[in-house]
Amino acid sequence: MNDINKTIAELEFAQIGWVVPDIYVALKFLSGVMGIAGFPEPEHVRAQDLDMHYHGTVVAGEWLTTQTFNGGSFIELVQPLSGQSMFHDYLEKYPAGGTQHLAFRLPVSDFEKVTSNLREQGYAVISEVDHPIARMIFFDTYQTLGVAIEIMGITPEGWEAIEKMKTQ
């Protein structure tokens, strides 16, 4: 087992992130055809409001996003709107959309250990955000896994938010 797989094996799978060209078409399919319930109305997000770094700098980027809990993990949909972000990059490269990232979570107390390990192995940081419920770093693992990997260090408030989202 190589180092990245060994590192990821110690984490809890949390989310699949799809980048889509039209979030409402994706929702109609997932809710109507696939019967996946619980997606709230898409939320408009601005990278600047999250202090979300993209290749080390906070840049203007906007997207719509929604997620639901299904089968033990979250399904997240993201539709880029304007500006720059890893989501915009993905949709530019793959106009039909697709699975852009897989997220793994752990307590925030172990976040630095895991993210430092991935950095030491040479995986570049694409984007990062320090939110009250979680610290998140997206790593460029496209060449290794075909998708980006998101590591989420969940705070105590974050664990409460996750439990609440699971029951909605």
N, C-alpha and C positions, 0 to 999 in steps of 0.2 A: 504494500500500500504506500503510495507516495505521500509526501508531507502534507499537501493540501487536503487530500482525502482523509488522512489521519486527524487533522485539525477539525475538519467539518464533522467527522463522525462523532466527536465529543459534544456537538451542539444539538439543539432541538430544532427540527424543521418547523418553520412558522408560516411561510407565505410563498405563494407563487405570484409574480408580478407580470401582468400582460400589458404591453403598450399597444394601443389600438388607434386607428385613424378616426373612428367615430364611436365614442363611448356608449351612445344611445343604441346603436345597432348591436354592439356587443352585449349590452344589458338585455335587449329584447331577445337575443339568442339564448344567453345563459339562463335568463328567468323563464322565458316562454318555452323554448324548445327543450332545454336541459333540465328545467324545473328547479334551478338553484335560486332559492329565495333569500331575502334579507338584505339585498343591496339597497343602501340609502340613496337618496338623490345625490348625484355627483356634486362634489365640492370644488369650488374654484380655489386653486392654490398658487401662491406666488413664492418663488424661491427666496426672494428678499425678505419676506415675512418670517420665514423659517431660519434665516441666516444660513441657508444651505449653500455650502461651498461646492463649486464645480471646477475640478482641476485646480483647487487651491484658492479660488476667488469666488466671492458672492457675485453672481451675475443676474441680470434680469431674465427670468424664465417663468412662464405660466402654464398651467395645465389643469385639466379636470381629473378628479380621482374619486373612486368609491371602492369599498371592499366589504366582503361578507365572510363570515365564518362558515366553513362547510367541510364536513368529513375530517375534522381534526386540525385543519389549518385554514388560513385566510386566503381568499382569492382577491387580488387587487387589480383594478383596471386603471390605466392612466392614458389620457388623451392629451398630447402636447398641443398647446395653443399658440404661444409666441415666445420669442427669446431663445435662450440656450439652456440645455440641460442634457443629461445622459438619455432622457426619454426622447428628446428631439433628435439626438444623434441616432438613436436606434430606429426611429420611424423614417428618418432620411435614408438609412441604409436598407431598411426592410419596410417599404411603403405599405405592405399589407398588414404589418404589425406582427406580434408574436410574443413568446415568452422572453422577457428582457432580463428578469432577475429572479433568483431564489433567495429567500431570506431565512436566516437561522438566528435563533435568539438564545440568550443566556442572561444571568443576572449581571447588572452593570458592574458589579465588583470584579468580574472576570473579563470585562470588555477589553481592557488594555493588553492583557496577556494574549488573548486570541488575535486581536488586530495587529499587535506588534509582531507576532509570529508570522502572520500573512505578509506583512511588510518586509520582514527579514527574508522571506522566501522569494521576494522580488515582485510581488503582486502590487501593481500601482493602484492608488486610490483615485477613483473617478469622482466621487461625490461624498460629502459627509454633512451631518447635521447633529447638533446637540439640542435635543428637545427635552422638556421637563419629564416626559414619560419614557424616553429612550435616547440613547446615543446610537447613531447609525452611521456606518461606513459601507459604501459600495465599492467593491474591488473589481478590477478588470481581470476576470477569469475567463474571458471569451475564448482565448486560444486553448485553454485547458479544459473547460467544461461546456463551451458554447453559449453560456449565459454569464451575466455578472452575478456576483455573490454579495448579498447584503448581510452584514453582521449587526444585530440589534442587541445592545446592552440595555436591558429593561430595568427601570427604576422601580422602587416599591409602588409609586403611584401608577406606573405603567402596568404592573401586574394586575392592579385593580381595574384599570381601563380595559385590559384584555379580557378579563372575566366578564365585565359589563358588555363588551362587544359580542362575546360568545352567546349571550342570552338575548340579544336584540333580534 
